[in-house]
Amino acid sequence: MTVLYFVKRILLLSYQTFILKRHIPSSIFHENKLLMTFLNPLVLLGLAAAAIPVLLHLLNLRKLKTIEFSSLRFLKELQKTKIRRLKLRQIILLILRTMIIIFSVLAFSRPAVKSSLPGLGTHAKTSVVILLDNSFSMDASDEGGNRFKQAKNSALSILSALKDGDEAILLPMSVQDEKHPSFSRNFTLLKEEITKLPIASTTAKLETAMRLASTALEASNNINREVYLITDAQRNIFAENLKDSVRSFDDRVAVFAVPIGRNASALEQNISIDTVSVLTRIFQPEKPVEVEARLRNSSAKAASGVVVSMLFNGERVAQRTVDIPAGEVRSVQIAAPPQKRGITKATIEIEGDALDQDNRRYFGFSIPAMPTVALIGAPQNVKFISLLLGDNQSATVTTIAPQDISGVNFGQYDAVIIAGGLRQSEADRLDGYIQNGGGALVFADGTIEPAAFTAAIARLGFSGVSEQSFSNEQPAGFTSVDKQHPLFQGVFKGTTDSKAVVESPKITKALPASGGQALISMAGGAFLAESKHGEGKIIYCAVPPSTEWSNFPFTGIFPTMLYRSLVYLTMREGLGAEVTAGIPLTLTLPKRFAAGGNFKILDVNNTEFFRQAALLPSGAALPVGNLQQLGVYQIFTADGKPVTTVAVNFPSSEGLLSFLSKDEFDHDLKGKISPKAVIEWIDNPQNVVASVARARIGSELWKACLIAALLCAIAEMLVARATKNDVNGE
């Protein structure tokens, strides 16, 4: 009955193990106080065969044997002690035969224990995935040294502990290939990959990395499967949202969290440049470009005298200093004039600290080449314009008489200035030119009938034009100015949120408009207005550029309006695009760049490559791709004309150096993995192998069980032979 009870307990244990393995990973059984688990639990059903020797024993007890003897002398010779010894040997044989079956079944069920005792069992073949955080927040340093170096050392220790038959994958969290990774048994090569792995400019994509790891583990043949998550637990590590309910890993996977820097007392001081806002909208040579930089002190120590520098094409052009209290943000404005036309690669940077990558932020802008301008009008209307543009050498001007306007090909010019001769038919052509990205400045014309001019200017978006007359004693003037419009931004001293009147000409006659966006207002409508058509812009002035209706050409605002209007109208995406590293970018370019659809791109190292744009009715869609290098990329047409720039910057969240607590990280991680998976924390990343050894099952006992079965078989043979000799009286 003792043997039957033992078999019953073994079968009950196998059933419990099978049920538990459906809910708990094989390497985490200690969470439920179990010291042993079975990697092939279904084989334990074979323990039922252990009942066979018992049944045979019971049947033999019921079978009567006839023993012949000649006299009672033989009965006396059979002593009671010999009978007891014979029965004891039969029980020992029963136990040994039962244990042979039990140990044989256990050997095939592959029992394993969590123990580090030498010689207890063999190492279970393991598939290991190392998720290594290489986002640039890992480049910070604490009293333990550089955190990324600490993380690499932990990963190398994990690989060093692997044995023959194990396999591993290295998955950097911030640089992930689209193809699915595969396991490797070449640990030397994997160690070399870890050693050479660089810091990335992007955030860690933990969820994507876990899904790649889960896919790889599903294809693994090893039953023991482990994932090592080595990270500093920066708060943005869970910012990725894949917008589905899929969870990574199953109940067969053990997840080991290896926190880097969690026990560190403090980091070195770190100041980051979170954003750079370019306040200037019209870019001109030798005119200041004003920038506002937002700096954050994410450390516990105040920073004083932080030097903020601005560089144009690698040359330092301006500096400012700022004090930033601990944990606070400060903004600083800095300005400098570019010296030449073309693309400018600009940088705002500060001095080195705990993290270098967040100490600089990039932007780009383009000052177009000297524009070609068609100046159309009678001599008395264009003389002041010709004088100003000629002296300033800001444009190449071609003067055209009003009667020749019908023969002008507007598309040959970057901008058109019309000071007379505009009629309905020419307005239609001019509108088509503007729709395709052209720019025009149109002055009121007193040389043609008001009705004809009104119809022509209405075609360009300025409706409600009516003649307004004023006396010489009480001339009209400006009533308000939109100082926030790019045309006047930075022109006037003091605040720009006021529409207070600036120096105004004396106006005796005008054709103010009620349509379009009013830039300067006067009695009866807009003195200066803007209308946008398609990809281009047109500006309308309610008086001619002469002294016939006003003294406008003699005021200080006239040359300002003329120069800045010309720059504003010919400006082609002066301020470039900005993108965060690692985010794919597709630029939408105007129609004028769509011819051919082929573009040349210079990366941050001035290495050129080409991209083909998709031609659309609205322009061209240029897929720039997933840009990883920080800096300014330059985009040109196939024939070398500047188009725009793309500034690639670090994600601001990486410079915060704000980390999740153990409970926060554990909670967020459990939301991304299977509810059945269990997370193990490695408290000592410097000795990760020893910590894992205490948490995992690494030894199988099938060899010990097989040896035990063989020993039981040998013992059974010896006992059986001795019993037979006793029965035969030998």
Secondary structure, DSSP 8 states (H G I E B T S, - for coil): -HHHHHHHHHHHHHHHHHHHHTTS-GGGGGGGT-SEEESSGGGGGGGGGGHHHHHHHHHHHHS------SSTHHHHHS-HHHHHHHHHHHHHHHHHHHHHHHHHHHHHH-EEE----TTS-EE--EEEEEEE--SGGGG-EETTEEHHHHHHHHHHHHHHT--TT-EEEEEESS---SS----B--HHHHHHHHHH----SS---HHHHHHHHHHHHHT---SEEEEEEEE--BGGGG-----S---B--TTEEEEEEESSTT-S-----EEEEEEEE---S--TTS-EEEEEEEEE-SSS-EEEEEEEEEETTEEEEEEEEEE-TT-EEEEEEEE---SSEEEEEEEEE---S-SGGGEEEEEEEE----EEEEES-HHHHHHHHHHHHHHT-SEEEEE-GGGGGG--GGG-SEEEESS---HHHHHHHHHHHHTT-EEEEE--SSS-HHHHHHHHHHTT------EE--SSS-B-EEEE-TTSTTTTTTSSS-SS-----S---BSEE--BSSSEEEEEETTEEEEEEEEETTEEEEEESS-SSSSSBSGGGSTHHHHHHHHHHHHHH--S-B-EEEETTSEEEEEE-GGG-SS-EEEEE-TT--EEEEE-EEETTEEEEEEEE--S-EEEEEEETTS-EEEEEEEE--GGGGS--B--HHHHHHHHHTTB-TT-EEEE-S-GGGHHHHHHHHS--EE-HHHHHHHHHHHHHHHHHHHHHHHHHHHT-
